[in-house]
């Protein structure tokens, strides 16, 4: 799995503000204000004999066919002012009207928080998340999260579950995240993740000497006693991590890990399980291990590195709309780069 491989998809859009009409057809008008969506379209003979749900999906390809079918069933999508079934065959002269109120999917509030945007278009947003930023609001973290920042940067994200998030990285893990800007993009990316076709590479620094690369294929579930932790246990969810050695030091190893699955704390749990805990991991390696004879600089660096040495460095996916293979990279943050530099000078291999 060296590249993402999945299908493309189209995208719906709504907004709390005025949404500019982007349709080119002369017989199409639209207006979107707040969460109310109002669309109208005059059919012509080119649509004769086609199912109404298929036609609606062609006309309003910002929205999924399944969503349009549900709107037909609920009476939000009318043909000549009448409710019809999704299998209704068009005569080619009908007027379609769509009126629906889209409920906000999040109660979080927008906040003007700077984002390090690696890439953005109408469908997706790729962000290099800094250390310390919580991805999604939760207990004790109702503000200052990535979701709050997304709602400010792109207000339409309020119409999406989890503001368009399709995956997460831990608060103290830095690096790349892709965010959907529409329902269809979110569906496509979620499907790619489920098919294990999203390419995710993490840079990691661990205690100990790993001799060669390999694969950790061990199930992960919530720890039965310490509910903060995850652990390897039979009956857990399948979890697969591939890794390669990139740089060896006397007492540490820098590796690159590729996720085939995306379980909570997966890399941290897997490497701890095989005896190579991550430097700085406060949960799975709570005590700093200082090599015998450590220099003052090395000791201070290790003691001062208070988050897991884990950085989401590369992200590969298929663009939800164009089908293009895309690969993104994020440089190491300053603390990670400094850690590696100190290991190179103060703990270099013989």
C-alpha positions, 0 to 999 in steps of 0.5 A, a space after each residue: 500500500 504505497 498510494 491511496 486507491 479509492 473512488 471519487 465523490 462529489 460534494 454538498 455545500 451549505 453555509 450560515 452566510 450567503 452562498 454564491 450560485 455556482 451553477 452554469 445552467 440558465 434554467 437553474 436558480 438557487 438560494 442558500 441563506 442560513 441553514 435553509 437550502 432552496 433550489 429549483 430546476 427546469 427539466 428538458 427532454 434530455 431527462 425523459 425516462 430517467 428515474 427522478 433520484 438519478 436525475 436529481 443526483 445529476 443536477 445537484 451533484 453536490 449532494 449524494 443520491 442517498 441524501 436526495 432519495 431521503 429528501 424525496 421521501 420526506 417531501 423536501 424534493 418535489 416534482 411539479 409541486 408534488 411528492 413522488 417516489 425515487 423510482 418515478 420516471 421523468 417526462 422531461 418537462 417537470 420543474 424540480 424544487 428542493 426546500 430543506 433546512 439543514 441542521 447544524 451538526 455541532 454545538 461548538 463555537 467558531 474561534 479565530 485560531 490560526 491554522 497551518 494549512 498545507 493544502 485547501 480546495 473546495 473539497 478538502 483541507 489538509 492541516 499540519 496540527 501543532 503539538 498541544 491542540 486537541 482535535 475535537 471538543 470533549 470533557 475539559 476541552 470545549 474550546 481551543 480545539 481544531 473543530 473550533 478553528 475549523 468552524 471559524 475558517 470554514 463556517 459550512 463545516 458546521 453542517 458536517 458531523 464532527 465539522 468534517 473530521 474523518 480521523 484524529 491524532 492525539 493532542 500531543 502528536 503533531 502533523 497531518 490531518 485531512 478534513 472534509 469540506 462537504 458531506 460527499 468528501 467526508 463520505 469518500 474519505 471515510 470510505 478510503 480509511 475503512 478500505 485502509 487505502 489512506 497512506 499515513 506515515 509517522 516519524 517516531 523516536 523510541 527507546 532501545 535499538 530496533 535492528 530491522 523493520 517489521 510489522 506489528 499485527 496485534 489487536 487493541 482494546 481499552 485497558 481493563 483497569 486503567 481506562 486512560 490506556 489502550 492495550 494489546 488484548 485478545 478480542 480487541 480491534 484488528 490493528 496493524 502497524 508497519 515500520 522501518 528503521 531510519 536512524 540508529 543511535 546508541 540507546 534510541 532508534 528513529 523509525 517510520 511507522 505506516 498505519 494500516 489501521 487507525 486505532 486509538 494510540 495505535 503506534 504508542 501501544 504497539 511499540 510499547 508492546 514490543 518493548 520500544 516505548 516512545 520517548 516522552 510518552 507520558 502514558 505508556 512510558 511515564 518515567 524518563 530513561 537516561 542512558 548511563 553516562 548521559 551528557 547534561 544536554 542529553 539529560 535535559 533534552 529527554 527530561 524536557 521532552 514531555 510529549 510522545 515523539 510522534 509526528 504525522 509526516 506524510 499523508 496520501 489519499 485519493 481526491 474525493 472529486 477528481 480521483 487524483 492521487 495526492 501526497 502531502 508532507 509536513 516537516 518536523 516541528 521544532 521540538 522533534 527536530 531538536 530531539 533528533 539533533 541532540 541524539 545525533 550529537 550526544 548519543 550517536 551510534 559507535 
